[in-house]
Amino acid sequence: MIKLVDLTYYAHLNYTHASQVTENHSPALAFAPYLISKIDFSFVKHTAFEEHVVMDGVPYHFFKGSNRFWSVTLKTHQYIKKLKPDIVLVQGFIFPLQVIFLRLFCGKGFKIMIQHHGGLPFNGVKGWLQKLACSFADAFIFTAAGNAGIWKRKNIIRQDAPIFELLEASTHFKQQDKQISKARTQMTGETNLLWVGRLNANKDPITVLLGFMQYLKIKPTARLYMIYQSDDMINEVMALFASNKLLANAVILVGRVANHELPYWYSAADFYVSGSHKEGSGYALLEAMACGCIPLITEIPPYQKITGSGQCGFLYPPGDANALARLLYTVNNADKKKLSDDTLIYFHQNLTFKNIADDLVNICWQIMAKSTNIAPIQAKDA
């Protein structure tokens, strides 16, 4: 049986006991119980405490850590060496010095995979260290192979490196009764769109608002509800409202919403809309689809991966308000109930925690197959 260690160098120093980790990071950890009968699997994580526990049948090994770029956790590496794993899956590219030490201290007796969680390559000395760390890795995991493009263009990852696609998270959210959800959230539109994200340039709320503004010309009874955690571009949003009364009356700035309330918002809405230019994954998109909220999103690599290149949902080019408006015209008379049902079916067939576990096991077997040449997925530019 393959022995896999899932290693996270980033230290959550605000946690004081193990259960906080599983509670707060369930979307990224809940795949693990599905691995128990398939591979020998354990987590190695860093926090403000040290503890070895088993939760839901999965071993967790916590070590005291630091988030200083130049720090090295000797005790962690001594423990990994003692475990004698077949594969170490390193979460993130942000601690290259640790990865270098992992290989030099623990030797070449195991494979190293590095999983991307958003972010771009470093510059200068840190970028050089990332390149060195990646030279010690045997494979790389991205939500979508297209996100590897910039890492290859900057020669951090070699051109022929094996790239695998794997979701970094899923969700426990479930669809709620639509009418109850609409009453609870006070959604009143004949067609309801939902935005969940930060009001910043990458999320591009202005493009979404401009596309929606065009749609209102043929569907003045539509409503767009915006849930957001940060309001960097709130002044630009308010300026757009001031210039168009119809838009101002049709958009509801909800602001922050408690996590346990989000399933009701996703279930009440007809469409989940996003304007993102780049993403490492797509947490809100996954949550929306788990509740049957139909995706209306940009055609960036992770969104293409999550939706099966538009097999589920509707995609448009980032920054193109006219293209978004055309999509809204297209779905105006669509059977929203059928599209919602199709979204749910697609989620449960392709995007669950069990899917993540099955895909990870398959990747591990490919990495360990000595007589099989691994054919890397060709990454398109992100």
C-alpha positions, 0 to 999 in steps of 0.5 A, a space after each residue: 500500500 502506498 504511504 502518502 504524507 500530506 505536508 503543510 508548512 504554513 503554520 496556523 498559529 492562532 489555533 490551540 487544539 487539533 479540532 480547530 484545524 478540521 473545523 475551519 479547514 473542512 473544505 480542504 481536508 474532508 476528502 481524507 477519510 475516503 483514503 483510509 482503505 486505499 492508501 496509508 495516509 497521514 497529515 503533517 501540519 504546523 501550528 502553535 502546539 504539538 500533538 499527534 491525534 487520529 480524527 475520523 480515522 486519519 492521523 494528524 501530526 502537528 508540530 510547532 512552526 513559524 511562517 518566516 520564509 527563512 525558517 526550517 523545522 528540523 523536528 518535522 523533517 526528522 519525523 517525516 524521515 522516520 515515517 519512510 513515506 513513498 510520497 510527500 505531498 507538499 501544500 503550496 509553493 511558498 516555502 521553497 527552503 523547506 522543500 529543499 531541506 526536505 529533500 537534502 535531509 530526508 534523502 531520495 527515498 520518496 517522491 515529492 509532489 507540490 500542490 498549487 494553492 493560488 499565487 504567482 512565482 516569487 521574484 529575485 532570490 526567493 524565485 531562484 529558491 522556488 526553482 531549486 525546490 521545484 527541481 527536487 519535485 517529481 510532479 506538480 498538482 494544480 486545480 487546472 493545468 492552465 495555472 501552471 503556465 506562468 510557472 513554466 514561462 518563468 522556468 520555475 517548473 521545467 517544461 516537461 514536468 508532470 502536471 496533474 489536475 486535482 481539486 484542492 477542495 469541495 464542500 459539505 453545503 447542500 441545496 435548501 428548499 428554494 421558496 424557504 431560501 428566498 423568503 429567508 434571504 428576501 430575494 425578490 427578483 424574477 431572475 436572481 443572480 448572486 455574487 460572492 467574493 471580494 470587491 477588488 480588481 481581480 474579481 472585477 465587479 464592474 464588468 459584472 455590473 456592466 453586463 447585468 446593466 445591459 441585461 436589465 434592458 430586457 429583464 428589469 425585474 432581475 436582481 443581483 445580490 452581492 455578498 462580499 468580504 472586502 470592499 476595495 472597489 466600493 467607491 467605483 461600484 457606488 459611482 456606477 450606481 449613481 450613473 444608472 438608476 435602473 442598475 442601482 435599484 436592481 443591485 442589492 449590496 448584502 455585504 458579509 454573510 455568516 458561512 452557515 447562511 450561505 447555502 440559503 443564498 445559493 439555493 435562493 438564487 438562480 445563477 452564481 455570477 463571477 468576473 474573476 480574471 485569475 483564481 487558484 481554485 473556486 471555493 464559492 463556485 463549488 459551494 454554489 454548484 453544490 446548492 444547484 446554483 447555475 454558474 455564469 462565470 469567466 472562462 479561466 482555467 480552474 473554472 473550466 476544470 470545475 465546470 467541465 469546460 462549460 459542460 455545466 454552466 456558462 462561460 465568458 471571457 474575463 473583462 468582457 461585459 458584452 459577452 456576459 450580457 449575451 449569456 444573460 440574454 441566452 439564459 433568459 428563457 432557459 428552463 432554470 429548474 432543469 439547469 439547476 438539477 443538472 448542476 446538482 447532478 454534475 457536482 455529485 458526479 465530479 466534484 465531491 470529496 470522494 472524487 478528490 480522494 479517488 483522483 489523488 489515489 490515481 495520481 499516486 499510482 501514476 507517480 509510483 508506477 516504475 514501468 509507466 511513463 507519465 504523460 504530463 498534461 499540457 498547460 495552456 497559459 493561465 
